[in-house]
Amino acid sequence: MVSRLIRLSHVGLQVSSPQKIITHLVTRYRFTPFAARGLDGVAPCQVALRSGAVVFLVSDISPASSLLYDSAVPVPSPDSACNISFEVEDVPGLCRHLVGHGCHLLVPPTQLHSDAGPVSYCVVKSVLGNVRHTLIDRSRCSAAFLPGFQPLEEENEAGSSVNLMGVDHVTFACPRGATPQVMDWYRRCFGFQHFPLRKGEDPSRGFEISGPQIGLRLTSVECRGRAGVGKIVMAESLPQQGLNQIDQFLQHHKEGGIQHVGLLTPDIFRSAGALTDSGVLFAGQPPSYYSDPKKKAEILQAGLTPQQLSHFGVLLDSAPEDPKQILLQVFAEPLFSKDSFYLELVERRGAQGFGEGNIRALWKSMQHMIEDLSQK
Protein backbone atom coordinates (compact mmCIF):
# COMPACT_ATOMS: atom_id res chain seq x y z
CA MET A 1 0.00 0.00 0.00
CA VAL A 2 1.33 3.42 -0.99
CA SER A 3 0.96 5.84 1.89
CA ARG A 4 -1.80 8.42 1.59
CA LEU A 5 0.23 10.78 3.77
CA ILE A 6 2.26 13.52 2.04
CA ARG A 7 4.22 15.14 4.87
CA LEU A 8 4.08 15.91 8.56
CA SER A 9 2.35 19.25 9.14
CA HIS A 10 2.74 20.00 12.85
CA VAL A 11 2.88 18.52 16.34
CA GLY A 12 -0.02 19.34 18.65
CA LEU A 13 0.44 19.89 22.40
CA GLN A 14 -2.49 20.12 24.82
CA VAL A 15 -1.49 21.68 28.13
CA SER A 16 -3.10 23.12 31.26
CA SER A 17 -1.03 26.32 31.14
CA PRO A 18 -0.45 27.25 27.49
CA GLN A 19 1.20 30.58 28.31
CA LYS A 20 3.86 28.82 30.37
CA ILE A 21 4.69 26.32 27.60
CA ILE A 22 4.60 29.01 24.91
CA THR A 23 7.01 31.15 26.94
CA HIS A 24 9.27 28.11 27.41
CA LEU A 25 9.29 27.37 23.67
CA VAL A 26 10.00 31.02 22.83
CA THR A 27 12.63 31.90 25.43
CA ARG A 28 14.52 28.60 25.60
CA TYR A 29 13.85 26.73 22.37
CA ARG A 30 13.67 29.90 20.22
CA PHE A 31 10.35 29.17 18.56
CA THR A 32 8.39 32.10 17.14
CA PRO A 33 4.57 32.45 17.53
CA PHE A 34 3.09 33.19 14.10
CA ALA A 35 -0.65 32.42 14.29
CA ALA A 36 -3.22 32.21 17.08
CA ARG A 37 -6.86 32.05 18.11
CA GLY A 38 -8.58 32.48 21.45
CA LEU A 39 -6.27 35.17 22.75
CA ASP A 40 -9.41 37.22 23.54
CA GLY A 41 -10.67 34.47 25.84
CA VAL A 42 -13.71 33.68 23.69
CA ALA A 43 -12.34 30.38 22.32
CA PRO A 44 -9.75 28.00 23.81
CA CYS A 45 -6.25 29.40 23.42
CA GLN A 46 -4.37 27.88 20.49
CA VAL A 47 -1.02 29.26 19.33
CA ALA A 48 1.11 28.03 16.43
CA LEU A 49 4.88 28.44 16.84
CA ARG A 50 7.68 27.60 14.45
CA SER A 51 11.41 27.22 14.32
CA GLY A 52 12.70 26.63 10.82
CA ALA A 53 10.44 23.98 9.29
CA VAL A 54 9.12 22.65 12.62
CA VAL A 55 5.69 23.80 13.82
CA PHE A 56 4.09 23.17 17.23
CA LEU A 57 0.44 23.95 17.93
CA VAL A 58 -0.03 24.61 21.65
CA SER A 59 -3.65 24.31 22.79
CA ASP A 60 -5.34 24.82 26.13
CA ILE A 61 -6.73 21.62 27.66
CA SER A 62 -10.47 22.24 27.50
CA PRO A 63 -13.52 20.15 28.43
CA ALA A 64 -15.25 21.51 25.33
CA SER A 65 -14.70 20.08 21.86
CA SER A 66 -14.10 23.56 20.46
CA LEU A 67 -10.48 23.23 19.38
CA LEU A 68 -9.73 23.81 15.73
CA TYR A 69 -7.80 21.08 13.88
CA ASP A 70 -7.82 18.87 16.98
CA SER A 71 -10.11 17.20 19.50
CA ALA A 72 -9.90 17.85 23.23
CA VAL A 73 -8.22 15.16 25.34
CA PRO A 74 -10.25 13.77 28.26
CA VAL A 75 -10.20 16.03 31.33
CA PRO A 76 -8.36 15.76 33.66
CA SER A 77 -5.31 14.90 31.59
CA PRO A 78 -1.57 15.46 32.03
CA ASP A 79 0.15 17.94 29.73
CA SER A 80 1.08 15.98 26.63
CA ALA A 81 2.12 16.00 23.01
CA CYS A 82 -0.87 14.18 21.61
CA ASN A 83 -1.35 15.07 17.94
CA ILE A 84 0.87 14.36 14.94
CA SER A 85 -0.79 16.16 12.05
CA PHE A 86 -0.20 15.13 8.43
CA GLU A 87 -0.95 16.76 5.10
CA VAL A 88 -2.96 14.53 2.74
CA GLU A 89 -4.52 14.85 -0.71
CA ASP A 90 -8.01 13.42 -0.19
CA VAL A 91 -9.57 13.86 3.26
CA PRO A 92 -13.00 12.30 2.49
CA GLY A 93 -11.42 9.33 0.70
CA LEU A 94 -8.93 8.70 3.48
CA CYS A 95 -11.70 8.96 6.09
CA ARG A 96 -13.72 6.29 4.27
CA HIS A 97 -10.63 4.10 4.26
CA LEU A 98 -10.08 4.64 8.00
CA VAL A 99 -13.69 4.00 8.94
CA GLY A 100 -13.59 0.83 6.82
CA HIS A 101 -10.74 -0.34 9.05
CA GLY A 102 -12.75 0.31 12.21
CA CYS A 103 -11.13 3.63 13.12
CA HIS A 104 -12.87 6.18 15.33
CA LEU A 105 -13.11 9.68 13.84
CA LEU A 106 -12.96 12.31 16.58
CA VAL A 107 -13.79 15.00 14.01
CA PRO A 108 -15.50 13.99 10.73
CA PRO A 109 -14.45 15.51 7.40
CA THR A 110 -14.81 19.27 7.82
CA GLN A 111 -14.14 22.16 5.45
CA LEU A 112 -13.24 25.69 6.54
CA HIS A 113 -13.12 28.67 4.19
CA SER A 114 -11.08 31.84 4.25
CA ASP A 115 -9.90 34.55 1.88
CA ALA A 116 -6.71 32.51 1.50
CA GLY A 117 -8.67 29.47 0.29
CA PRO A 118 -10.40 26.39 1.74
CA VAL A 119 -8.97 23.70 3.99
CA SER A 120 -10.40 20.22 4.59
CA TYR A 121 -9.52 18.17 7.65
CA CYS A 122 -10.53 15.35 9.95
CA VAL A 123 -9.18 13.98 13.23
CA VAL A 124 -8.73 10.24 13.79
CA LYS A 125 -7.97 8.55 17.10
CA SER A 126 -4.87 6.38 17.02
CA VAL A 127 -4.85 2.91 18.51
CA LEU A 128 -2.38 4.17 21.15
CA GLY A 129 -3.38 6.14 24.25
CA ASN A 130 -4.42 9.76 23.68
CA VAL A 131 -2.58 10.00 20.34
CA ARG A 132 -4.61 11.37 17.49
CA HIS A 133 -3.85 12.49 13.94
CA THR A 134 -5.27 15.53 12.20
CA LEU A 135 -5.31 14.92 8.44
CA ILE A 136 -5.31 18.14 6.43
CA ASP A 137 -5.73 19.03 2.76
CA ARG A 138 -4.43 22.58 2.45
CA SER A 139 -3.45 22.36 -1.22
CA ARG A 140 -5.77 25.26 -2.13
CA CYS A 141 -4.98 27.48 0.86
CA SER A 142 -2.21 30.09 0.95
CA ALA A 143 -2.63 31.13 4.61
CA ALA A 144 0.46 31.33 6.79
CA PHE A 145 -1.07 28.63 8.97
CA LEU A 146 -4.73 27.59 8.72
CA PRO A 147 -8.17 29.27 8.44
CA GLY A 148 -9.55 30.31 11.82
CA PHE A 149 -6.15 31.54 13.05
CA GLN A 150 -5.10 35.16 13.02
CA PRO A 151 -1.55 35.83 11.83
CA LEU A 152 0.77 37.34 14.42
CA GLU A 153 3.36 39.95 13.64
CA GLU A 154 6.66 38.14 13.73
CA GLU A 155 9.84 39.68 15.01
CA ASN A 156 13.21 38.54 13.72
CA GLU A 157 13.19 34.79 14.10
CA ALA A 158 15.38 33.88 17.07
CA GLY A 159 15.10 30.27 15.92
CA SER A 160 17.12 30.93 12.77
CA SER A 161 20.33 30.07 14.62
CA VAL A 162 18.79 26.73 15.66
CA ASN A 163 18.00 25.85 12.02
CA LEU A 164 15.48 23.00 12.29
CA MET A 165 14.72 21.26 9.01
CA GLY A 166 11.76 19.16 10.15
CA VAL A 167 10.70 16.24 12.30
CA ASP A 168 13.01 13.25 11.89
CA HIS A 169 11.01 10.82 14.03
CA VAL A 170 8.35 10.53 16.70
CA THR A 171 8.77 8.00 19.51
CA PHE A 172 5.78 6.36 21.20
CA ALA A 173 5.94 4.89 24.70
CA CYS A 174 3.84 1.72 24.46
CA PRO A 175 2.44 -0.50 27.21
CA ARG A 176 4.24 -3.82 27.38
CA GLY A 177 3.19 -6.11 24.53
CA ALA A 178 1.29 -3.39 22.61
CA THR A 179 3.83 -2.77 19.81
CA PRO A 180 2.54 -5.42 17.32
CA GLN A 181 -0.98 -3.97 17.51
CA VAL A 182 0.32 -0.41 17.05
CA MET A 183 2.49 -1.43 14.09
CA ASP A 184 -0.42 -3.23 12.43
CA TRP A 185 -2.71 -0.22 12.87
CA TYR A 186 -0.26 2.19 11.20
CA ARG A 187 0.37 -0.30 8.41
CA ARG A 188 -3.34 -0.79 7.62
CA CYS A 189 -4.39 2.81 8.06
CA PHE A 190 -1.51 4.81 6.59
CA GLY A 191 0.83 2.39 4.82
CA PHE A 192 3.73 2.48 7.29
CA GLN A 193 6.23 -0.38 6.91
CA HIS A 194 8.84 -1.88 9.20
CA PHE A 195 12.17 -0.02 9.24
CA PRO A 196 14.85 -2.25 10.83
CA LEU A 197 16.98 -0.66 13.52
CA ARG A 198 19.66 -3.26 12.80
CA LYS A 199 20.35 -5.71 9.98
CA GLY A 200 18.18 -8.81 9.96
CA GLU A 201 15.82 -7.50 12.64
CA ASP A 202 12.65 -9.54 13.25
CA PRO A 203 9.70 -7.09 13.09
CA SER A 204 7.85 -9.08 15.74
CA ARG A 205 10.74 -8.74 18.21
CA GLY A 206 12.28 -5.39 17.33
CA PHE A 207 15.61 -4.32 18.78
CA GLU A 208 16.14 -5.18 22.44
CA ILE A 209 18.43 -3.23 24.78
CA SER A 210 19.29 -4.86 28.10
CA GLY A 211 21.26 -3.46 31.03
CA PRO A 212 20.77 -1.76 34.40
CA GLN A 213 17.47 0.15 34.06
CA ILE A 214 17.71 -0.06 30.24
CA GLY A 215 15.36 -2.94 29.46
CA LEU A 216 13.79 -1.68 26.21
CA ARG A 217 12.34 -3.02 23.00
CA LEU A 218 12.39 -0.58 20.07
CA THR A 219 10.66 -1.03 16.72
CA SER A 220 10.50 1.52 13.90
CA VAL A 221 8.20 2.08 10.91
CA GLU A 222 8.30 4.48 7.96
CA CYS A 223 6.36 5.47 4.85
CA ARG A 224 8.78 4.49 2.12
CA GLY A 225 9.35 7.22 -0.42
CA ARG A 226 7.79 9.83 1.90
CA ALA A 227 10.72 11.23 3.85
CA GLY A 228 8.67 14.26 4.90
CA VAL A 229 6.32 12.05 6.91
CA GLY A 230 9.07 11.04 9.36
CA LYS A 231 9.57 7.73 11.11
CA ILE A 232 7.66 6.39 14.10
CA VAL A 233 9.60 4.51 16.78
CA MET A 234 7.71 2.35 19.28
CA ALA A 235 9.38 1.81 22.66
CA GLU A 236 8.23 -0.55 25.38
CA SER A 237 9.94 -1.76 28.52
CA LEU A 238 11.16 -5.30 29.07
CA PRO A 239 10.46 -7.08 32.35
CA GLN A 240 13.22 -6.04 34.74
CA GLN A 241 13.95 -4.82 38.22
CA GLY A 242 13.44 -1.10 38.65
CA LEU A 243 11.71 1.56 36.55
CA ASN A 244 13.09 2.97 33.32
CA GLN A 245 11.95 6.05 31.41
CA ILE A 246 9.18 4.21 29.54
CA ASP A 247 7.68 2.87 32.78
CA GLN A 248 7.92 6.34 34.30
CA PHE A 249 6.14 7.89 31.31
CA LEU A 250 3.37 5.27 31.53
CA GLN A 251 2.74 6.14 35.17
CA HIS A 252 1.25 9.41 33.88
CA HIS A 253 0.04 8.19 30.45
CA LYS A 254 -1.19 4.71 31.33
CA GLU A 255 -2.29 3.75 27.81
CA GLY A 256 0.85 5.13 26.12
CA GLY A 257 1.61 8.26 24.16
CA ILE A 258 4.21 10.45 22.45
CA GLN A 259 7.38 10.31 24.53
CA HIS A 260 9.74 12.38 22.38
CA VAL A 261 10.20 13.99 18.98
CA GLY A 262 13.50 14.03 17.09
CA LEU A 263 14.14 17.35 15.30
CA LEU A 264 16.39 17.33 12.26
CA THR A 265 19.15 19.94 11.97
CA PRO A 266 22.01 20.35 9.46
CA ASP A 267 24.41 21.41 12.24
CA ILE A 268 23.81 19.85 15.64
CA PHE A 269 26.67 21.77 17.28
CA ARG A 270 25.36 25.15 16.18
CA SER A 271 21.81 24.20 17.18
CA ALA A 272 22.82 22.80 20.56
CA GLY A 273 25.02 25.85 21.19
CA ALA A 274 22.17 28.28 20.44
CA LEU A 275 19.77 26.39 22.69
CA THR A 276 22.32 26.04 25.50
CA ASP A 277 22.81 29.82 25.40
CA SER A 278 19.03 30.13 25.92
CA GLY A 279 19.09 27.87 28.97
CA VAL A 280 18.21 24.44 27.53
CA LEU A 281 19.80 21.54 29.41
CA PHE A 282 21.08 18.60 27.35
CA ALA A 283 21.71 15.07 28.58
CA GLY A 284 25.44 14.58 29.13
CA GLN A 285 27.60 11.52 28.61
CA PRO A 286 30.21 9.98 30.92
CA PRO A 287 33.81 10.86 29.92
CA SER A 288 34.41 7.16 29.21
CA TYR A 289 32.12 7.38 26.16
CA TYR A 290 34.48 9.83 24.44
CA SER A 291 37.75 8.35 25.73
CA ASP A 292 36.96 4.79 24.61
CA PRO A 293 39.66 4.02 21.98
CA LYS A 294 37.20 2.53 19.48
CA LYS A 295 34.72 5.41 19.81
CA LYS A 296 37.52 8.00 19.73
CA ALA A 297 38.84 6.53 16.46
CA GLU A 298 35.30 6.55 15.03
CA ILE A 299 34.87 10.21 15.98
CA LEU A 300 38.22 11.23 14.48
CA GLN A 301 37.50 9.30 11.27
CA ALA A 302 34.30 11.35 10.94
CA GLY A 303 36.41 14.52 10.98
CA LEU A 304 35.35 15.55 14.48
CA THR A 305 36.97 15.55 17.90
CA PRO A 306 35.80 14.04 21.20
CA GLN A 307 35.91 17.54 22.70
CA GLN A 308 33.41 18.86 20.14
CA LEU A 309 30.94 16.12 21.01
CA SER A 310 31.43 16.10 24.78
CA HIS A 311 30.79 19.85 25.07
CA PHE A 312 27.06 19.25 24.44
CA GLY A 313 26.85 15.50 25.16
CA VAL A 314 26.41 14.67 21.46
CA LEU A 315 26.50 10.98 20.45
CA LEU A 316 27.98 9.71 17.19
CA ASP A 317 27.43 6.52 15.25
CA SER A 318 28.80 5.65 11.82
CA ALA A 319 27.43 3.12 9.37
CA PRO A 320 29.50 -0.12 9.40
CA GLU A 321 29.36 -0.33 5.59
CA ASP A 322 30.42 3.30 5.14
CA PRO A 323 32.15 5.08 8.08
CA LYS A 324 31.61 8.42 6.34
CA GLN A 325 27.86 8.09 6.91
CA ILE A 326 27.31 9.30 10.45
CA LEU A 327 24.44 10.02 12.80
CA LEU A 328 24.66 12.63 15.58
CA GLN A 329 22.07 12.87 18.38
CA VAL A 330 21.43 14.48 21.77
CA PHE A 331 18.41 14.67 24.11
CA ALA A 332 17.16 17.90 25.70
CA GLU A 333 15.47 18.15 29.10
CA PRO A 334 11.74 17.31 29.45
CA LEU A 335 9.44 20.05 28.18
CA PHE A 336 6.63 19.62 30.73
CA SER A 337 7.78 17.63 33.77
CA LYS A 338 10.57 15.19 34.51
CA ASP A 339 8.61 12.13 33.29
CA SER A 340 7.04 13.62 30.21
CA PHE A 341 7.75 14.83 26.69
CA TYR A 342 11.28 15.40 25.32
CA LEU A 343 12.83 17.03 22.29
CA GLU A 344 15.90 15.59 20.60
CA LEU A 345 18.33 17.05 18.07
CA VAL A 346 19.35 14.82 15.17
CA GLU A 347 21.92 15.47 12.43
CA ARG A 348 22.29 13.00 9.58
CA ARG A 349 25.44 13.06 7.47
CA GLY A 350 24.39 10.41 4.99
CA ALA A 351 23.10 7.97 7.61
CA GLN A 352 19.42 7.07 7.23
CA GLY A 353 18.92 4.65 10.13
CA PHE A 354 19.51 4.64 13.87
CA GLY A 355 22.92 3.42 15.01
CA GLU A 356 22.90 0.60 17.55
CA GLY A 357 25.61 2.27 19.66
CA ASN A 358 23.71 5.56 19.66
CA ILE A 359 20.51 3.85 20.73
CA ARG A 360 22.11 2.32 23.80
CA ALA A 361 23.99 5.45 24.85
CA LEU A 362 21.07 7.77 24.07
CA TRP A 363 18.58 5.91 26.23
CA LYS A 364 21.13 5.60 29.04
CA SER A 365 21.72 9.36 28.92
CA MET A 366 17.98 9.98 29.17
CA GLN A 367 17.74 7.70 32.20
CA HIS A 368 20.64 9.50 33.90
CA MET A 369 19.03 12.88 33.20
CA ILE A 370 15.71 11.73 34.70
CA GLU A 371 17.53 10.53 37.81
CA ASP A 372 19.45 13.81 38.13
CA LEU A 373 16.28 15.91 37.73
CA SER A 374 14.42 13.82 40.31
CA GLN A 375 17.07 14.72 42.91
CA LYS A 376 16.64 18.49 42.40
C-alpha positions as CSV (number, residue, x, y, z in Angstrom):
1,M,0.0,0.0,0.0
2,V,1.3,3.4,-1.0
3,S,1.0,5.8,1.9
4,R,-1.8,8.4,1.6
5,L,0.2,10.8,3.8
6,I,2.3,13.5,2.0
7,R,4.2,15.1,4.9
8,L,4.1,15.9,8.6
9,S,2.4,19.3,9.1
10,H,2.7,20.0,12.9
11,V,2.9,18.5,16.3
12,G,0.0,19.3,18.7
13,L,0.4,19.9,22.4
14,Q,-2.5,20.1,24.8
15,V,-1.5,21.7,28.1
16,S,-3.1,23.1,31.3
17,S,-1.0,26.3,31.1
18,P,-0.4,27.2,27.5
19,Q,1.2,30.6,28.3
20,K,3.9,28.8,30.4
21,I,4.7,26.3,27.6
22,I,4.6,29.0,24.9
23,T,7.0,31.2,26.9
24,H,9.3,28.1,27.4
25,L,9.3,27.4,23.7
26,V,10.0,31.0,22.8
27,T,12.6,31.9,25.4
28,R,14.5,28.6,25.6
29,Y,13.9,26.7,22.4
30,R,13.7,29.9,20.2
31,F,10.3,29.2,18.6
32,T,8.4,32.1,17.1
33,P,4.6,32.4,17.5
34,F,3.1,33.2,14.1
35,A,-0.6,32.4,14.3
36,A,-3.2,32.2,17.1
37,R,-6.9,32.1,18.1
38,G,-8.6,32.5,21.5
39,L,-6.3,35.2,22.7
40,D,-9.4,37.2,23.5
41,G,-10.7,34.5,25.8
42,V,-13.7,33.7,23.7
43,A,-12.3,30.4,22.3
44,P,-9.8,28.0,23.8
45,C,-6.3,29.4,23.4
46,Q,-4.4,27.9,20.5
47,V,-1.0,29.3,19.3
48,A,1.1,28.0,16.4
49,L,4.9,28.4,16.8
50,R,7.7,27.6,14.5
51,S,11.4,27.2,14.3
52,G,12.7,26.6,10.8
53,A,10.4,24.0,9.3
54,V,9.1,22.6,12.6
55,V,5.7,23.8,13.8
56,F,4.1,23.2,17.2
57,L,0.4,23.9,17.9
58,V,0.0,24.6,21.6
59,S,-3.6,24.3,22.8
60,D,-5.3,24.8,26.1
61,I,-6.7,21.6,27.7
62,S,-10.5,22.2,27.5
63,P,-13.5,20.2,28.4
64,A,-15.3,21.5,25.3
65,S,-14.7,20.1,21.9
66,S,-14.1,23.6,20.5
67,L,-10.5,23.2,19.4
68,L,-9.7,23.8,15.7
69,Y,-7.8,21.1,13.9
70,D,-7.8,18.9,17.0
71,S,-10.1,17.2,19.5
72,A,-9.9,17.9,23.2
73,V,-8.2,15.2,25.3
74,P,-10.3,13.8,28.3
75,V,-10.2,16.0,31.3
76,P,-8.4,15.8,33.7
77,S,-5.3,14.9,31.6
78,P,-1.6,15.5,32.0
79,D,0.1,17.9,29.7
80,S,1.1,16.0,26.6
81,A,2.1,16.0,23.0
82,C,-0.9,14.2,21.6
83,N,-1.3,15.1,17.9
84,I,0.9,14.4,14.9
85,S,-0.8,16.2,12.0
86,F,-0.2,15.1,8.4
87,E,-1.0,16.8,5.1
88,V,-3.0,14.5,2.7
89,E,-4.5,14.8,-0.7
90,D,-8.0,13.4,-0.2
91,V,-9.6,13.9,3.3
92,P,-13.0,12.3,2.5
93,G,-11.4,9.3,0.7
94,L,-8.9,8.7,3.5
95,C,-11.7,9.0,6.1
96,R,-13.7,6.3,4.3
97,H,-10.6,4.1,4.3
98,L,-10.1,4.6,8.0
99,V,-13.7,4.0,8.9
100,G,-13.6,0.8,6.8
101,H,-10.7,-0.3,9.1
102,G,-12.8,0.3,12.2
103,C,-11.1,3.6,13.1
104,H,-12.9,6.2,15.3
105,L,-13.1,9.7,13.8
106,L,-13.0,12.3,16.6
107,V,-13.8,15.0,14.0
108,P,-15.5,14.0,10.7
109,P,-14.4,15.5,7.4
110,T,-14.8,19.3,7.8
111,Q,-14.1,22.2,5.4
112,L,-13.2,25.7,6.5
113,H,-13.1,28.7,4.2
114,S,-11.1,31.8,4.2
115,D,-9.9,34.6,1.9
116,A,-6.7,32.5,1.5
117,G,-8.7,29.5,0.3
118,P,-10.4,26.4,1.7
119,V,-9.0,23.7,4.0
120,S,-10.4,20.2,4.6
121,Y,-9.5,18.2,7.6
122,C,-10.5,15.4,10.0
123,V,-9.2,14.0,13.2
124,V,-8.7,10.2,13.8
125,K,-8.0,8.5,17.1
126,S,-4.9,6.4,17.0
127,V,-4.8,2.9,18.5
128,L,-2.4,4.2,21.2
129,G,-3.4,6.1,24.2
130,N,-4.4,9.8,23.7
131,V,-2.6,10.0,20.3
132,R,-4.6,11.4,17.5
133,H,-3.9,12.5,13.9
134,T,-5.3,15.5,12.2
135,L,-5.3,14.9,8.4
136,I,-5.3,18.1,6.4
137,D,-5.7,19.0,2.8
138,R,-4.4,22.6,2.5
139,S,-3.4,22.4,-1.2
140,R,-5.8,25.3,-2.1
141,C,-5.0,27.5,0.9
142,S,-2.2,30.1,0.9
143,A,-2.6,31.1,4.6
144,A,0.5,31.3,6.8
145,F,-1.1,28.6,9.0
146,L,-4.7,27.6,8.7
147,P,-8.2,29.3,8.4
148,G,-9.5,30.3,11.8
149,F,-6.2,31.5,13.1
150,Q,-5.1,35.2,13.0
151,P,-1.5,35.8,11.8
152,L,0.8,37.3,14.4
153,E,3.4,40.0,13.6
154,E,6.7,38.1,13.7
155,E,9.8,39.7,15.0
156,N,13.2,38.5,13.7
157,E,13.2,34.8,14.1
158,A,15.4,33.9,17.1
159,G,15.1,30.3,15.9
160,S,17.1,30.9,12.8
161,S,20.3,30.1,14.6
162,V,18.8,26.7,15.7
163,N,18.0,25.8,12.0
164,L,15.5,23.0,12.3
165,M,14.7,21.3,9.0
166,G,11.8,19.2,10.2
167,V,10.7,16.2,12.3
168,D,13.0,13.3,11.9
169,H,11.0,10.8,14.0
170,V,8.4,10.5,16.7
171,T,8.8,8.0,19.5
172,F,5.8,6.4,21.2
173,A,5.9,4.9,24.7
174,C,3.8,1.7,24.5
175,P,2.4,-0.5,27.2
176,R,4.2,-3.8,27.4
177,G,3.2,-6.1,24.5
178,A,1.3,-3.4,22.6
179,T,3.8,-2.8,19.8
180,P,2.5,-5.4,17.3
181,Q,-1.0,-4.0,17.5
182,V,0.3,-0.4,17.1
183,M,2.5,-1.4,14.1
184,D,-0.4,-3.2,12.4
185,W,-2.7,-0.2,12.9
186,Y,-0.3,2.2,11.2
187,R,0.4,-0.3,8.4
188,R,-3.3,-0.8,7.6
189,C,-4.4,2.8,8.1
190,F,-1.5,4.8,6.6
191,G,0.8,2.4,4.8
192,F,3.7,2.5,7.3
193,Q,6.2,-0.4,6.9
194,H,8.8,-1.9,9.2
195,F,12.2,0.0,9.2
196,P,14.8,-2.2,10.8
197,L,17.0,-0.7,13.5
198,R,19.7,-3.3,12.8
199,K,20.4,-5.7,10.0
200,G,18.2,-8.8,10.0
201,E,15.8,-7.5,12.6
202,D,12.7,-9.5,13.2
203,P,9.7,-7.1,13.1
204,S,7.8,-9.1,15.7
205,R,10.7,-8.7,18.2
206,G,12.3,-5.4,17.3
207,F,15.6,-4.3,18.8
208,E,16.1,-5.2,22.4
209,I,18.4,-3.2,24.8
210,S,19.3,-4.9,28.1
211,G,21.3,-3.5,31.0
212,P,20.8,-1.8,34.4
213,Q,17.5,0.1,34.1
214,I,17.7,-0.1,30.2
215,G,15.4,-2.9,29.5
216,L,13.8,-1.7,26.2
217,R,12.3,-3.0,23.0
218,L,12.4,-0.6,20.1
219,T,10.7,-1.0,16.7
220,S,10.5,1.5,13.9
221,V,8.2,2.1,10.9
222,E,8.3,4.5,8.0
223,C,6.4,5.5,4.8
224,R,8.8,4.5,2.1
225,G,9.4,7.2,-0.4
226,R,7.8,9.8,1.9
227,A,10.7,11.2,3.8
228,G,8.7,14.3,4.9
229,V,6.3,12.0,6.9
230,G,9.1,11.0,9.4
231,K,9.6,7.7,11.1
232,I,7.7,6.4,14.1
233,V,9.6,4.5,16.8
234,M,7.7,2.4,19.3
235,A,9.4,1.8,22.7
236,E,8.2,-0.6,25.4
237,S,9.9,-1.8,28.5
238,L,11.2,-5.3,29.1
239,P,10.5,-7.1,32.4
240,Q,13.2,-6.0,34.7
241,Q,13.9,-4.8,38.2
242,G,13.4,-1.1,38.7
243,L,11.7,1.6,36.5
244,N,13.1,3.0,33.3
245,Q,11.9,6.0,31.4
246,I,9.2,4.2,29.5
247,D,7.7,2.9,32.8
248,Q,7.9,6.3,34.3
249,F,6.1,7.9,31.3
250,L,3.4,5.3,31.5
251,Q,2.7,6.1,35.2
252,H,1.3,9.4,33.9
253,H,0.0,8.2,30.5
254,K,-1.2,4.7,31.3
255,E,-2.3,3.8,27.8
256,G,0.8,5.1,26.1
257,G,1.6,8.3,24.2
258,I,4.2,10.5,22.4
259,Q,7.4,10.3,24.5
260,H,9.7,12.4,22.4
261,V,10.2,14.0,19.0
262,G,13.5,14.0,17.1
263,L,14.1,17.3,15.3
264,L,16.4,17.3,12.3
265,T,19.2,19.9,12.0
266,P,22.0,20.4,9.5
267,D,24.4,21.4,12.2
268,I,23.8,19.8,15.6
269,F,26.7,21.8,17.3
270,R,25.4,25.2,16.2
271,S,21.8,24.2,17.2
272,A,22.8,22.8,20.6
273,G,25.0,25.8,21.2
274,A,22.2,28.3,20.4
275,L,19.8,26.4,22.7
276,T,22.3,26.0,25.5
277,D,22.8,29.8,25.4
278,S,19.0,30.1,25.9
279,G,19.1,27.9,29.0
280,V,18.2,24.4,27.5
281,L,19.8,21.5,29.4
282,F,21.1,18.6,27.4
283,A,21.7,15.1,28.6
284,G,25.4,14.6,29.1
285,Q,27.6,11.5,28.6
286,P,30.2,10.0,30.9
287,P,33.8,10.9,29.9
288,S,34.4,7.2,29.2
289,Y,32.1,7.4,26.2
290,Y,34.5,9.8,24.4
291,S,37.8,8.3,25.7
292,D,37.0,4.8,24.6
293,P,39.7,4.0,22.0
294,K,37.2,2.5,19.5
295,K,34.7,5.4,19.8
296,K,37.5,8.0,19.7
297,A,38.8,6.5,16.5
298,E,35.3,6.6,15.0
299,I,34.9,10.2,16.0
300,L,38.2,11.2,14.5
301,Q,37.5,9.3,11.3
302,A,34.3,11.4,10.9
303,G,36.4,14.5,11.0
304,L,35.4,15.6,14.5
305,T,37.0,15.6,17.9
306,P,35.8,14.0,21.2
307,Q,35.9,17.5,22.7
308,Q,33.4,18.9,20.1
309,L,30.9,16.1,21.0
310,S,31.4,16.1,24.8
311,H,30.8,19.8,25.1
312,F,27.1,19.2,24.4
313,G,26.8,15.5,25.2
314,V,26.4,14.7,21.5
315,L,26.5,11.0,20.5
316,L,28.0,9.7,17.2
317,D,27.4,6.5,15.2
318,S,28.8,5.6,11.8
319,A,27.4,3.1,9.4
320,P,29.5,-0.1,9.4
321,E,29.4,-0.3,5.6
322,D,30.4,3.3,5.1
323,P,32.1,5.1,8.1
324,K,31.6,8.4,6.3
325,Q,27.9,8.1,6.9
326,I,27.3,9.3,10.5
327,L,24.4,10.0,12.8
328,L,24.7,12.6,15.6
329,Q,22.1,12.9,18.4
330,V,21.4,14.5,21.8
331,F,18.4,14.7,24.1
332,A,17.2,17.9,25.7
333,E,15.5,18.1,29.1
334,P,11.7,17.3,29.4
335,L,9.4,20.1,28.2
336,F,6.6,19.6,30.7
337,S,7.8,17.6,33.8
338,K,10.6,15.2,34.5
339,D,8.6,12.1,33.3
340,S,7.0,13.6,30.2
341,F,7.8,14.8,26.7
342,Y,11.3,15.4,25.3
343,L,12.8,17.0,22.3
344,E,15.9,15.6,20.6
345,L,18.3,17.1,18.1
346,V,19.4,14.8,15.2
347,E,21.9,15.5,12.4
348,R,22.3,13.0,9.6
349,R,25.4,13.1,7.5
350,G,24.4,10.4,5.0
351,A,23.1,8.0,7.6
352,Q,19.4,7.1,7.2
353,G,18.9,4.7,10.1
354,F,19.5,4.6,13.9
355,G,22.9,3.4,15.0
356,E,22.9,0.6,17.6
357,G,25.6,2.3,19.7
358,N,23.7,5.6,19.7
359,I,20.5,3.8,20.7
360,R,22.1,2.3,23.8
361,A,24.0,5.5,24.8
362,L,21.1,7.8,24.1
363,W,18.6,5.9,26.2
364,K,21.1,5.6,29.0
365,S,21.7,9.4,28.9
366,M,18.0,10.0,29.2
367,Q,17.7,7.7,32.2
368,H,20.6,9.5,33.9
369,M,19.0,12.9,33.2
370,I,15.7,11.7,34.7
371,E,17.5,10.5,37.8
372,D,19.5,13.8,38.1
373,L,16.3,15.9,37.7
374,S,14.4,13.8,40.3
375,Q,17.1,14.7,42.9
376,K,16.6,18.5,42.4
